[in-house]
Amino acid sequence: MNDNIDLSPLCGVLDEYAAVKGSLITILQHTQDIYGYLPKEAIELISEHTGIATSEIMGVGTFYTQFRFEPVGKYLIMLCQGTACHVNGSELILQTIKDELGIDDGQTTEDGLFSLKCVACLGCCSLSPVMMVNEDTYGSLTPDKTKKILKELREAAV
Ligand code: FES
């Protein structure tokens, strides 16, 4: 997959920001907006244009949880594992998602539809247990409700 990456959109970003001091985070944000994650080739190009070592760019990217280094599925499920969600059964929801999709935390389904990521508090504890799918929040989850959501998402993707 990485072999087919078109780096031309990133060149425009680098033309604008590469010479601007302290703009690495901005460049990485634009890169992720373009590709959905930070491809290795993009990091190398950023390094060439900014003079910042790839190891340093990787270090910054790893520090900020918003950045990803692997492509994700059409639906990124972020399942909260914070205290309130844990107390209200997030483990059961995690198990339901694993059983339904056959993936573990950090993995993507073979059809590229779903990725699963366990995260810390999503900031809406009163709705616990909670998950976000892309920009949408789903609260008061039960195993049945979770299965229904996954089914609807799968159908909507067809
Ligand atoms: S603990 Fe899950 S939203 Fe806060």
py3Dmol code that shows the C-alpha trace and the ligand (Angstrom):
import py3Dmol

protein = """\
ATOM      1  CA  MET A   1       0.000   0.000   0.000  1.00  0.00           C
ATOM      2  CA  ASN A   2       2.763   2.399   0.915  1.00  0.00           C
ATOM      3  CA  ASP A   3       4.243   2.013  -2.580  1.00  0.00           C
ATOM      4  CA  ASN A   4       1.274   3.816  -4.099  1.00  0.00           C
ATOM      5  CA  ILE A   5       1.354   6.937  -2.004  1.00  0.00           C
ATOM      6  CA  ASP A   6       1.038  10.148  -3.978  1.00  0.00           C
ATOM      7  CA  LEU A   7       3.304  12.635  -2.234  1.00  0.00           C
ATOM      8  CA  SER A   8       2.336  15.625  -4.376  1.00  0.00           C
ATOM      9  CA  PRO A   9      -0.363  16.965  -1.988  1.00  0.00           C
ATOM     10  CA  LEU A  10       2.220  16.932   0.789  1.00  0.00           C
ATOM     11  CA  CYS A  11       4.642  18.980  -1.331  1.00  0.00           C
ATOM     12  CA  GLY A  12       2.181  21.886  -1.233  1.00  0.00           C
ATOM     13  CA  VAL A  13       2.057  21.683   2.555  1.00  0.00           C
ATOM     14  CA  LEU A  14       5.843  21.578   2.760  1.00  0.00           C
ATOM     15  CA  ASP A  15       6.178  24.550   0.403  1.00  0.00           C
ATOM     16  CA  GLU A  16       4.076  26.516   2.843  1.00  0.00           C
ATOM     17  CA  TYR A  17       5.412  25.300   6.189  1.00  0.00           C
ATOM     18  CA  ALA A  18       8.812  23.611   5.859  1.00  0.00           C
ATOM     19  CA  ALA A  19      10.748  26.826   6.443  1.00  0.00           C
ATOM     20  CA  VAL A  20       8.502  27.995   9.276  1.00  0.00           C
ATOM     21  CA  LYS A  21      10.040  27.332  12.667  1.00  0.00           C
ATOM     22  CA  GLY A  22       7.975  25.245  15.080  1.00  0.00           C
ATOM     23  CA  SER A  23       5.566  24.064  12.392  1.00  0.00           C
ATOM     24  CA  LEU A  24       6.252  20.322  12.600  1.00  0.00           C
ATOM     25  CA  ILE A  25       2.966  19.541  14.387  1.00  0.00           C
ATOM     26  CA  THR A  26       1.050  21.551  11.787  1.00  0.00           C
ATOM     27  CA  ILE A  27       2.799  19.660   8.990  1.00  0.00           C
ATOM     28  CA  LEU A  28       2.016  16.323  10.638  1.00  0.00           C
ATOM     29  CA  GLN A  29      -1.636  17.317  11.088  1.00  0.00           C
ATOM     30  CA  HIS A  30      -1.936  18.221   7.413  1.00  0.00           C
ATOM     31  CA  THR A  31      -0.186  14.978   6.481  1.00  0.00           C
ATOM     32  CA  GLN A  32      -2.651  12.942   8.505  1.00  0.00           C
ATOM     33  CA  ASP A  33      -5.561  14.884   7.002  1.00  0.00           C
ATOM     34  CA  ILE A  34      -4.298  13.929   3.543  1.00  0.00           C
ATOM     35  CA  TYR A  35      -3.482  10.258   4.109  1.00  0.00           C
ATOM     36  CA  GLY A  36      -5.440   9.343   7.236  1.00  0.00           C
ATOM     37  CA  TYR A  37      -2.159   8.444   8.944  1.00  0.00           C
ATOM     38  CA  LEU A  38       1.558   9.275   8.739  1.00  0.00           C
ATOM     39  CA  PRO A  39       3.086   7.107   6.000  1.00  0.00           C
ATOM     40  CA  LYS A  40       6.810   6.338   6.177  1.00  0.00           C
ATOM     41  CA  GLU A  41       7.409   7.982   2.793  1.00  0.00           C
ATOM     42  CA  ALA A  42       5.728  11.165   3.996  1.00  0.00           C
ATOM     43  CA  ILE A  43       7.907  11.290   7.101  1.00  0.00           C
ATOM     44  CA  GLU A  44      11.007  10.908   4.942  1.00  0.00           C
ATOM     45  CA  LEU A  45       9.884  13.742   2.679  1.00  0.00           C
ATOM     46  CA  ILE A  46       9.123  15.962   5.679  1.00  0.00           C
ATOM     47  CA  SER A  47      12.582  15.182   7.020  1.00  0.00           C
ATOM     48  CA  GLU A  48      14.219  16.131   3.689  1.00  0.00           C
ATOM     49  CA  HIS A  49      12.378  19.437   3.513  1.00  0.00           C
ATOM     50  CA  THR A  50      12.629  20.506   7.140  1.00  0.00           C
ATOM     51  CA  GLY A  51      16.039  19.085   8.021  1.00  0.00           C
ATOM     52  CA  ILE A  52      14.492  17.398  11.064  1.00  0.00           C
ATOM     53  CA  ALA A  53      15.684  13.803  11.507  1.00  0.00           C
ATOM     54  CA  THR A  54      13.081  11.102  10.845  1.00  0.00           C
ATOM     55  CA  SER A  55      13.700   9.718  14.342  1.00  0.00           C
ATOM     56  CA  GLU A  56      12.795  13.083  15.821  1.00  0.00           C
ATOM     57  CA  ILE A  57       9.645  13.336  13.687  1.00  0.00           C
ATOM     58  CA  MET A  58       8.669   9.830  14.759  1.00  0.00           C
ATOM     59  CA  GLY A  59       9.296  10.808  18.372  1.00  0.00           C
ATOM     60  CA  VAL A  60       6.984  13.823  18.103  1.00  0.00           C
ATOM     61  CA  GLY A  61       4.360  11.780  16.257  1.00  0.00           C
ATOM     62  CA  THR A  62       4.443   9.050  18.882  1.00  0.00           C
ATOM     63  CA  PHE A  63       4.165  11.535  21.727  1.00  0.00           C
ATOM     64  CA  TYR A  64       0.853  12.932  20.473  1.00  0.00           C
ATOM     65  CA  THR A  65      -1.874  10.303  20.528  1.00  0.00           C
ATOM     66  CA  GLN A  66      -3.733  12.022  17.674  1.00  0.00           C
ATOM     67  CA  PHE A  67      -1.153  10.727  15.188  1.00  0.00           C
ATOM     68  CA  ARG A  68      -1.237   7.267  13.633  1.00  0.00           C
ATOM     69  CA  PHE A  69       1.479   5.405  11.776  1.00  0.00           C
ATOM     70  CA  GLU A  70      -0.711   2.751  10.208  1.00  0.00           C
ATOM     71  CA  PRO A  71      -3.687   3.175   7.877  1.00  0.00           C
ATOM     72  CA  VAL A  72      -7.015   2.735   9.627  1.00  0.00           C
ATOM     73  CA  GLY A  73     -10.320   1.300   8.475  1.00  0.00           C
ATOM     74  CA  LYS A  74     -13.251   3.297   7.171  1.00  0.00           C
ATOM     75  CA  TYR A  75     -14.628   3.247  10.718  1.00  0.00           C
ATOM     76  CA  LEU A  76     -12.226   3.932  13.561  1.00  0.00           C
ATOM     77  CA  ILE A  77     -13.787   2.647  16.773  1.00  0.00           C
ATOM     78  CA  MET A  78     -12.342   4.318  19.850  1.00  0.00           C
ATOM     79  CA  LEU A  79     -13.574   2.417  22.866  1.00  0.00           C
ATOM     80  CA  CYS A  80     -13.181   4.196  26.179  1.00  0.00           C
ATOM     81  CA  GLN A  81     -11.351   2.318  28.888  1.00  0.00           C
ATOM     82  CA  GLY A  82     -11.484   5.144  31.422  1.00  0.00           C
ATOM     83  CA  THR A  83     -12.566   4.509  35.006  1.00  0.00           C
ATOM     84  CA  ALA A  84     -16.290   5.318  34.652  1.00  0.00           C
ATOM     85  CA  CYS A  85     -16.582   3.241  31.486  1.00  0.00           C
ATOM     86  CA  HIS A  86     -14.602   0.417  33.045  1.00  0.00           C
ATOM     87  CA  VAL A  87     -16.893   0.352  36.078  1.00  0.00           C
ATOM     88  CA  ASN A  88     -19.936   0.327  33.796  1.00  0.00           C
ATOM     89  CA  GLY A  89     -18.873  -2.611  31.684  1.00  0.00           C
ATOM     90  CA  SER A  90     -16.509  -1.465  28.941  1.00  0.00           C
ATOM     91  CA  GLU A  91     -14.715  -4.844  29.163  1.00  0.00           C
ATOM     92  CA  LEU A  92     -17.888  -6.539  28.038  1.00  0.00           C
ATOM     93  CA  ILE A  93     -18.231  -4.097  25.151  1.00  0.00           C
ATOM     94  CA  LEU A  94     -14.619  -4.730  24.193  1.00  0.00           C
ATOM     95  CA  GLN A  95     -15.259  -8.452  24.165  1.00  0.00           C
ATOM     96  CA  THR A  96     -18.391  -7.936  22.058  1.00  0.00           C
ATOM     97  CA  ILE A  97     -16.490  -5.909  19.473  1.00  0.00           C
ATOM     98  CA  LYS A  98     -13.671  -8.455  19.394  1.00  0.00           C
ATOM     99  CA  ASP A  99     -16.153 -11.296  18.899  1.00  0.00           C
ATOM    100  CA  GLU A 100     -18.158  -9.453  16.253  1.00  0.00           C
ATOM    101  CA  LEU A 101     -15.228  -8.166  14.206  1.00  0.00           C
ATOM    102  CA  GLY A 102     -12.523 -10.717  14.965  1.00  0.00           C
ATOM    103  CA  ILE A 103      -9.955  -8.029  15.744  1.00  0.00           C
ATOM    104  CA  ASP A 104      -8.056  -6.944  18.810  1.00  0.00           C
ATOM    105  CA  ASP A 105      -7.094  -3.503  20.078  1.00  0.00           C
ATOM    106  CA  GLY A 106      -4.925  -1.795  17.450  1.00  0.00           C
ATOM    107  CA  GLN A 107      -6.053  -4.009  14.580  1.00  0.00           C
ATOM    108  CA  THR A 108      -8.077  -3.492  11.411  1.00  0.00           C
ATOM    109  CA  THR A 109     -10.510  -5.949   9.854  1.00  0.00           C
ATOM    110  CA  GLU A 110      -9.338  -7.623   6.663  1.00  0.00           C
ATOM    111  CA  ASP A 111     -11.984  -5.849   4.612  1.00  0.00           C
ATOM    112  CA  GLY A 112     -10.558  -2.523   5.802  1.00  0.00           C
ATOM    113  CA  LEU A 113     -13.894  -1.501   7.298  1.00  0.00           C
ATOM    114  CA  PHE A 114     -13.209  -1.342  11.039  1.00  0.00           C
ATOM    115  CA  SER A 115     -10.228  -0.451  13.209  1.00  0.00           C
ATOM    116  CA  LEU A 116     -10.328  -0.781  16.977  1.00  0.00           C
ATOM    117  CA  LYS A 117      -8.469   1.403  19.408  1.00  0.00           C
ATOM    118  CA  CYS A 118      -8.892   1.399  23.177  1.00  0.00           C
ATOM    119  CA  VAL A 119      -8.506   4.918  24.524  1.00  0.00           C
ATOM    120  CA  ALA A 120      -8.566   6.816  27.803  1.00  0.00           C
ATOM    121  CA  CYS A 121     -11.539   8.884  28.971  1.00  0.00           C
ATOM    122  CA  LEU A 122     -13.440  10.435  26.061  1.00  0.00           C
ATOM    123  CA  GLY A 123     -14.837  13.147  28.304  1.00  0.00           C
ATOM    124  CA  CYS A 124     -18.476  12.064  28.394  1.00  0.00           C
ATOM    125  CA  CYS A 125     -18.425   9.763  31.432  1.00  0.00           C
ATOM    126  CA  SER A 126     -22.136  10.282  32.177  1.00  0.00           C
ATOM    127  CA  LEU A 127     -22.822   8.224  29.036  1.00  0.00           C
ATOM    128  CA  SER A 128     -20.514   5.381  30.043  1.00  0.00           C
ATOM    129  CA  PRO A 129     -19.706   2.953  28.651  1.00  0.00           C
ATOM    130  CA  VAL A 130     -18.878   4.999  25.581  1.00  0.00           C
ATOM    131  CA  MET A 131     -17.253   4.569  22.211  1.00  0.00           C
ATOM    132  CA  MET A 132     -16.670   6.929  19.333  1.00  0.00           C
ATOM    133  CA  VAL A 133     -16.810   5.820  15.735  1.00  0.00           C
ATOM    134  CA  ASN A 134     -15.017   8.447  13.679  1.00  0.00           C
ATOM    135  CA  GLU A 135     -16.759  11.677  14.808  1.00  0.00           C
ATOM    136  CA  ASP A 136     -19.872  10.083  16.327  1.00  0.00           C
ATOM    137  CA  THR A 137     -20.325   9.248  20.005  1.00  0.00           C
ATOM    138  CA  TYR A 138     -22.306   6.226  21.182  1.00  0.00           C
ATOM    139  CA  GLY A 139     -23.125   5.962  24.879  1.00  0.00           C
ATOM    140  CA  SER A 140     -24.856   3.696  27.412  1.00  0.00           C
ATOM    141  CA  LEU A 141     -23.561   0.742  25.432  1.00  0.00           C
ATOM    142  CA  THR A 142     -24.702  -2.799  25.999  1.00  0.00           C
ATOM    143  CA  PRO A 143     -23.501  -5.826  24.038  1.00  0.00           C
ATOM    144  CA  ASP A 144     -26.755  -5.870  22.035  1.00  0.00           C
ATOM    145  CA  LYS A 145     -26.641  -2.167  21.311  1.00  0.00           C
ATOM    146  CA  THR A 146     -23.013  -2.475  20.228  1.00  0.00           C
ATOM    147  CA  LYS A 147     -23.811  -5.333  17.863  1.00  0.00           C
ATOM    148  CA  LYS A 148     -26.644  -3.301  16.345  1.00  0.00           C
ATOM    149  CA  ILE A 149     -24.381  -0.284  15.807  1.00  0.00           C
ATOM    150  CA  LEU A 150     -21.728  -2.418  14.120  1.00  0.00           C
ATOM    151  CA  LYS A 151     -24.347  -4.033  11.909  1.00  0.00           C
ATOM    152  CA  GLU A 152     -25.758  -0.672  10.870  1.00  0.00           C
ATOM    153  CA  LEU A 153     -22.305   0.702  10.107  1.00  0.00           C
ATOM    154  CA  ARG A 154     -21.480  -2.349   8.035  1.00  0.00           C
ATOM    155  CA  GLU A 155     -24.719  -1.986   6.074  1.00  0.00           C
ATOM    156  CA  ALA A 156     -24.173   1.741   5.587  1.00  0.00           C
ATOM    157  CA  ALA A 157     -20.766   1.033   4.052  1.00  0.00           C
ATOM    158  CA  VAL A 158     -22.141  -1.162   1.278  1.00  0.00           C
TER     159      VAL A 158
END
"""
ligand_1 = """\
4
FES
S -14.384 7.172 31.464
Fe -15.267 6.791 29.544
S -15.921 8.717 28.874
Fe -14.935 9.113 30.763
"""
view = py3Dmol.view(width=600, height=400)
view.addModel(protein, "pdb")
view.setStyle({"model": 0}, {"cartoon": {"style": "trace"}})
view.addModel(ligand_1, "xyz")
view.setStyle({"model": 1}, {"stick": {}})
view.zoomTo()
view.show()
